[in-house]
Amino acid sequence: MKKIITFGEIMMRLSTPGYLRFVQADQFNVLYAGSEANVAVSLSYLGLPAEHVTRFPDNDFGLAATQSLKRYGVCTDHILYGDERIGVYFLENGSMQRSSTIIYDRFDSAFAHIQPGMIDWDTIMKEASWFHWTGITPALSQGAADVCREAIESARKNGATVSGDINYRRNLWQYGKSARDVMPALIESTDVVVAGIADMENCAGISGDTMEEASIKFMKTFPNTKKISTTIRKSISSSHNKIAAVLWSGKELIQSKEYDLTHIVDRVGSGDAFMAGLVYGMIKKWSDQQTIEFATAACALKHAVAGDVNLVTAQEIEALVCGENVGKLLR
């Protein structure tokens, strides 16, 4: 079976132990993660061959981040190494009515210095069935945006399906270009898009009063897009959310069931878990309803897993979809 290829920055995550505040902490827990890599790890854990492409500093942190991917079976054959530093983000987990806080320190990272021509995308894409990118990557630097476009063009040329989570991060666009300057050229060659109404407006100037209305306009503007999906989150507190999702098939808006998530362990990476669930269902050629239910259940389960990646199996997700073994002691 051909690989799913993901491309994007991986950062060092430094989180306070438990629910300590930054001002209380005298140590941090270390993980390595990034949105696109989270998707690759989830898919590998679900049993599909996945590879992540990125650029790390040529030091022990770059080695540790590479090993974190290998640990879960993700191929790292085409990772680049160079100068500069690894990006870092600090996480303070919220609880009850206190929100979680993230502080980024990713300026001048090795990935932000990536340039066109550094990666032999045609060699990589000859072994690929699917390529996934997010709106984070083109927001980091002109070089990252250009390399992302190279990857998408190569994926299309080699017959791979392209998915993009175009999540808009306003604070990332700092190199003189706006999302509307860059994103439309990337979206126009993307088959499966994850985006809410606000993402569509910020990245492509497309608005609508409902998800259905916005999706219809989006597909008219970007006719290569075949599916559009997004999660719907209701935050009662940091510890209690409700999550559901919708998928626009091009003909109808399909709704998943809603999950009531109490006593959340870690919500970081839940959107990536959802994305991986979508990719998995579409590769398996399930119906749109089956796919959106599986992806939403994957997203729900991520809230019970510490760290950025969704370390759950397809069997566990399918059991939740069916309402089996929920909260039981399995032995």
C-alpha positions in Angstrom: 0.0 0.0 0.0 1.3 3.5 -0.9 2.1 6.0 1.9 0.3 9.0 3.3 2.8 11.9 3.3 2.5 14.8 5.7 4.6 18.0 5.7 5.1 20.6 8.4 7.0 21.8 11.4 7.5 19.8 14.5 8.1 21.6 17.7 9.3 20.8 21.2 6.3 20.9 23.6 7.2 21.9 27.1 4.2 21.5 29.4 3.8 22.1 33.1 3.2 18.9 35.1 -0.5 18.2 35.8 -2.4 21.4 36.0 0.3 23.6 37.4 0.5 27.2 36.2 3.6 28.6 34.6 4.4 30.6 37.7 4.3 27.5 39.8 6.4 25.2 37.6 10.0 24.3 38.4 10.1 21.7 35.6 8.5 20.9 32.3 7.4 17.6 30.5 8.9 17.3 27.0 7.2 16.0 23.9 7.7 16.6 20.1 4.7 17.3 18.0 3.2 19.4 15.1 -0.2 19.4 13.5 0.7 17.5 10.3 3.0 15.1 12.2 0.2 14.4 14.6 -1.9 13.2 11.6 0.9 11.0 10.5 1.3 9.4 13.9 -2.4 8.8 14.2 -2.6 7.2 10.8 0.4 5.0 11.6 -1.3 3.9 14.8 -4.4 3.1 12.8 -2.4 0.7 10.7 -1.7 2.8 7.6 1.8 3.6 6.2 2.7 7.2 6.9 5.7 9.4 6.4 6.4 12.9 7.7 8.7 15.4 5.9 10.2 18.3 7.7 13.4 20.1 8.6 15.2 19.9 11.9 18.3 21.4 13.4 21.3 19.1 13.2 21.6 18.5 16.9 20.3 16.3 19.7 16.9 18.0 19.6 16.5 17.2 15.9 17.5 13.6 16.6 15.0 13.3 19.6 12.2 14.7 17.4 13.0 12.2 14.7 13.0 9.3 17.1 9.6 10.4 18.4 8.2 9.8 14.9 10.0 6.5 14.5 8.7 5.3 17.8 5.2 5.2 16.3 6.2 3.7 13.0 6.2 6.9 10.9 8.8 6.9 8.1 11.5 9.6 8.4 13.6 8.9 5.3 13.3 12.3 3.8 13.7 14.6 6.8 16.2 17.4 6.3 18.7 18.6 8.9 20.5 22.0 9.0 21.3 25.0 11.1 19.1 27.2 13.3 16.9 25.8 16.1 13.9 23.7 16.9 10.7 25.6 17.5 9.2 25.4 21.0 5.8 25.9 22.5 4.9 26.0 26.2 1.6 24.6 27.5 -0.3 25.3 30.7 -3.3 23.0 30.9 -6.4 24.6 32.1 -9.0 23.1 34.3 -12.6 23.8 35.1 -13.2 27.5 34.3 -9.5 28.4 33.9 -8.5 28.3 30.2 -5.4 26.6 28.9 -2.6 28.8 27.7 0.0 28.3 25.0 3.1 30.4 24.4 5.0 30.0 21.1 8.7 30.4 20.6 9.3 29.3 17.0 11.0 32.3 15.4 14.0 31.5 13.2 13.5 27.8 13.4 15.2 25.3 11.1 11.8 24.6 9.4 11.1 28.3 8.8 14.4 28.4 6.8 13.4 25.7 4.4 13.7 26.7 0.7 12.3 25.4 -2.6 14.4 22.7 -4.2 15.6 21.3 -0.9 13.2 18.3 -1.1 12.9 15.9 -4.0 9.1 15.8 -3.9 8.7 13.7 -7.1 10.7 10.8 -5.6 8.6 11.0 -2.4 5.2 11.3 -4.2 5.8 8.3 -6.5 5.3 6.2 -3.3 2.3 8.3 -2.1 -1.5 7.8 -2.3 -2.2 10.9 -0.2 -0.6 14.2 0.8 -1.7 16.3 3.8 -0.8 19.9 4.6 -2.2 22.6 6.9 -2.5 26.4 6.9 0.2 26.6 9.6 3.0 25.8 7.2 2.6 28.6 4.6 2.1 31.1 7.5 5.6 30.5 8.8 7.8 31.9 6.0 7.8 32.5 2.3 10.1 29.5 1.9 7.8 27.2 3.8 4.9 28.4 1.7 6.8 27.8 -1.5 7.9 24.3 -0.5 4.3 23.5 0.5 3.2 24.5 -3.0 5.9 22.4 -4.5 4.6 19.4 -2.6 1.0 19.9 -3.6 1.9 20.3 -7.2 4.0 17.1 -7.1 1.2 15.2 -5.3 -1.3 16.2 -8.0 1.2 15.3 -10.8 1.8 11.9 -9.3 -1.9 11.1 -8.7 -2.1 11.5 -4.9 -5.1 12.8 -3.1 -4.4 16.2 -1.4 -6.0 17.2 1.9 -5.6 20.5 3.7 -6.6 21.7 7.1 -6.6 25.4 6.4 -6.9 26.5 10.0 -6.2 30.2 10.1 -3.7 31.4 12.7 -3.7 35.2 12.6 -0.6 35.6 14.8 1.6 33.5 12.5 1.4 35.6 9.4 4.4 37.9 10.1 6.6 37.8 7.0 4.8 40.4 4.8 2.1 38.2 3.2 -1.4 37.6 4.3 -3.4 34.4 4.2 -5.4 35.7 1.3 -2.2 36.4 -0.6 -1.0 32.8 -0.3 -3.7 30.3 0.6 -6.0 30.4 -2.5 -3.2 29.0 -4.7 -2.7 26.1 -2.3 -6.4 25.4 -1.8 -7.2 25.3 -5.5 -5.3 22.0 -5.8 -6.7 20.5 -2.6 -9.3 17.7 -2.8 -10.4 17.5 0.8 -10.6 20.6 3.0 -11.1 21.0 6.7 -12.3 24.5 7.4 -14.9 26.4 9.3 -16.8 29.5 8.1 -14.2 31.8 9.7 -11.3 29.9 8.0 -12.9 30.2 4.6 -13.4 34.0 5.1 -9.9 34.6 6.4 -8.1 32.5 3.9 -10.2 32.9 0.8 -12.6 35.8 1.4 -15.6 33.5 1.2 -18.4 34.0 3.7 -21.8 32.5 4.5 -24.5 32.5 7.1 -24.4 28.7 7.4 -21.8 26.0 6.8 -23.8 24.8 3.8 -24.0 28.2 2.2 -20.3 28.9 2.7 -19.3 25.4 1.4 -21.3 25.9 -1.8 -19.5 29.2 -2.5 -16.2 27.6 -1.6 -16.6 24.8 -4.1 -17.7 27.2 -6.8 -14.5 29.1 -6.2 -12.3 26.0 -5.8 -13.9 23.4 -8.1 -11.2 20.8 -7.4 -12.4 20.5 -3.8 -14.6 17.4 -3.4 -15.3 17.4 0.4 -15.4 20.1 3.1 -15.6 19.2 6.8 -15.2 20.9 10.2 -15.7 20.2 13.9 -18.3 22.0 16.0 -17.1 22.5 19.6 -19.1 23.8 22.5 -16.9 24.8 25.5 -18.7 24.6 28.8 -15.3 24.8 30.6 -11.7 23.7 30.1 -12.7 20.3 31.5 -16.0 19.9 29.8 -16.7 20.3 26.0 -19.2 18.9 23.5 -17.9 17.9 20.1 -19.6 17.1 16.8 -18.8 17.6 13.1 -20.3 18.1 9.7 -19.2 17.2 6.2 -20.3 18.9 3.0 -20.3 16.2 0.3 -21.0 18.6 -2.6 -24.7 17.7 -2.4 -25.7 17.6 1.3 -24.5 18.5 4.7 -23.9 15.4 6.8 -24.0 15.7 10.6 -22.2 13.4 13.1 -23.5 12.6 16.5 -22.4 14.8 19.4 -20.1 13.6 22.2 -20.2 15.0 25.7 -16.6 15.2 26.9 -16.3 15.6 30.7 -13.0 15.5 32.6 -10.9 16.3 29.6 -7.3 15.1 29.9 -5.7 17.0 26.9 -7.5 18.6 24.0 -4.4 19.7 22.1 -4.2 17.8 18.8 -7.9 16.8 18.7 -8.4 18.5 15.3 -5.5 16.5 14.0 -7.1 13.3 15.3 -10.3 14.3 13.5 -8.3 14.9 10.3 -6.6 11.5 10.5 -10.0 9.9 11.0 -11.3 11.6 7.8 -8.3 10.4 5.8 -8.7 6.9 7.2 -12.3 6.7 6.3 -11.8 8.1 2.8 -8.9 5.7 2.1 -11.1 2.8 3.2 -13.8 4.2 0.8 -16.4 4.3 3.5 -19.6 6.3 3.0 -19.6 10.0 4.0 -21.7 9.2 7.1 -19.4 6.4 8.2 -16.3 8.6 7.7 -17.6 11.6 9.6 -18.8 9.4 12.5 -15.4 7.7 12.7 -13.5 11.0 12.5 -15.6 12.6 15.2 -15.2 9.6 17.5 -11.4 9.7 16.9 -11.5 13.4 17.9 -13.5 12.6 21.0 -11.1 9.9 22.2 -8.1 12.2 21.8 -9.5 14.3 24.7 -8.7 11.3 26.9 -5.1 10.9 25.7 -2.3 13.0 27.2 0.0 14.7 24.6 -0.6 15.9 21.1 -1.1 12.6 19.3 -4.1 10.3 19.3 -2.7 6.9 20.4 -5.9 4.9 19.8 -6.6 2.0 17.5 -9.2 1.8 14.8 -11.0 -0.9 16.9 -11.3 1.5 19.8 -12.7 4.2 17.6 -15.2 1.9 15.9 -16.3 0.7 19.4 -17.1 4.2 20.4 -19.0 4.8 17.2 -21.1 1.8 18.1 -21.4 2.8 21.8 -19.5 -0.3 22.9 -17.0 -0.6 25.8 -17.4 3.0 26.7 -15.5 3.6 30.0 -15.3 -0.1 30.8 -12.4 -1.9 32.4 -11.2 -4.1 29.5 -9.3 -7.3 30.5 
